[in-house]
């Protein structure tokens, strides 16, 4: 297929693997930030083809996975109300809350609808003026422009029955939180190409300089990932710590200025809780005061939904921080499966646990996953 097959060429992949093997002189640990990259790495066995000296860790790059349990429970509370139509992308429907998920609410009679764009939710609000329509605005910087546009259009149209439950998170503060941890093992990052397509990569420059780590903006196909790994290892072997752009066919240094403009218009920087990790200062987006009327958490009384403890057996927080691999969890593939998940990393289409379950089903204590 044009524009895809060329980035999955096995002969070219072997050349990049040989180049990586030829570079490495000592152990290095890299972290891919995006869940989509994690799935590609596991699907194509890239981690197993690399030199043993190169270890890949899986970071908090799955927006579904890092949406805090309290926010999921608030979504469930809203979706259960008889006057509410709750709209969400499909990947949120099976994320477990404290005692159920959105699919269970739908099965019990709640009006929960899958949409493919926040503008679809806006259309639902226009078509149902007697109902309150709430859209679950989840994601990294990638989905923020579309969600911001929906709120912007709702305000222009004077819609009073549309609101958003916001759980937007930002990548750069998460990288700093990982690098600032005393248990950090990461020596270089593969940054998510789609996030940088929106935001550019200027925000990564001071991080690379401050923490002395290379950051390589990387795509999602096998050759993208191999090239990103090669560039990272080359920097580490040469003692450099710079930001490089492997994904130049999509990403520019400054990013998409129009997309950034609508995000800045509607959203401001806020502290945000990350599921399994905790609050990271300045790591989220929240509606500005001018758009506060579209904030579902302000419009509805959700005071009964407070902080919730995570399942004690789930190690998703350690997985998201790169401190554990999914197969190191005692519950993996046994008491935690995609059909009966303990945490979001097993049920999300971008979750690391789901990737291991699908592509590398290794039970705790067994060899095979690096």
HELIX and SHEET records of a PDB file:
HELIX    1   1 UNK A    5  UNK A    7  5                                   3    
HELIX    2   2 UNK A   10  UNK A   23  1                                  14    
HELIX    3   3 UNK A   35  UNK A   43  1                                   9    
HELIX    4   4 UNK A   46  UNK A   49  1                                   4    
HELIX    5   5 UNK A   63  UNK A   66  1                                   4    
HELIX    6   6 UNK A   69  UNK A   79  1                                  11    
HELIX    7   7 UNK A   90  UNK A   92  5                                   3    
HELIX    8   8 UNK A  102  UNK A  107  1                                   6    
HELIX    9   9 UNK A  118  UNK A  127  1                                  10    
HELIX   10  10 UNK A  141  UNK A  157  1                                  17    
HELIX   11  11 UNK A  171  UNK A  179  1                                   9    
HELIX   12  12 UNK A  193  UNK A  199  1                                   7    
HELIX   13  13 UNK A  202  UNK A  211  1                                  10    
HELIX   14  14 UNK A  222  UNK A  238  1                                  17    
HELIX   15  15 UNK A  257  UNK A  266  1                                  10    
HELIX   16  16 UNK A  289  UNK A  294  5                                   6    
HELIX   17  17 UNK A  296  UNK A  299  1                                   4    
HELIX   18  18 UNK A  316  UNK A  320  1                                   5    
HELIX   19  19 UNK A  326  UNK A  328  5                                   3    
HELIX   20  20 UNK A  344  UNK A  347  1                                   4    
HELIX   21  21 UNK A  352  UNK A  359  1                                   8    
SHEET    1   A 5 UNK A  54  UNK A  58  0                                        
SHEET    2   A 5 UNK A  28  UNK A  32  1                                        
SHEET    3   A 5 UNK A 188  UNK A 192  1                                        
SHEET    4   A 5 UNK A 214  UNK A 218  1                                        
SHEET    5   A 5 UNK A 243  UNK A 245  1                                        
SHEET    1   B 6 UNK A 111  UNK A 114  0                                        
SHEET    2   B 6 UNK A  84  UNK A  88  1                                        
SHEET    3   B 6 UNK A 132  UNK A 139  1                                        
SHEET    4   B 6 UNK A 162  UNK A 169  1                                        
SHEET    5   B 6 UNK A 278  UNK A 287 -1                                        
SHEET    6   B 6 UNK A 267  UNK A 274 -1                                        
END                                                                             
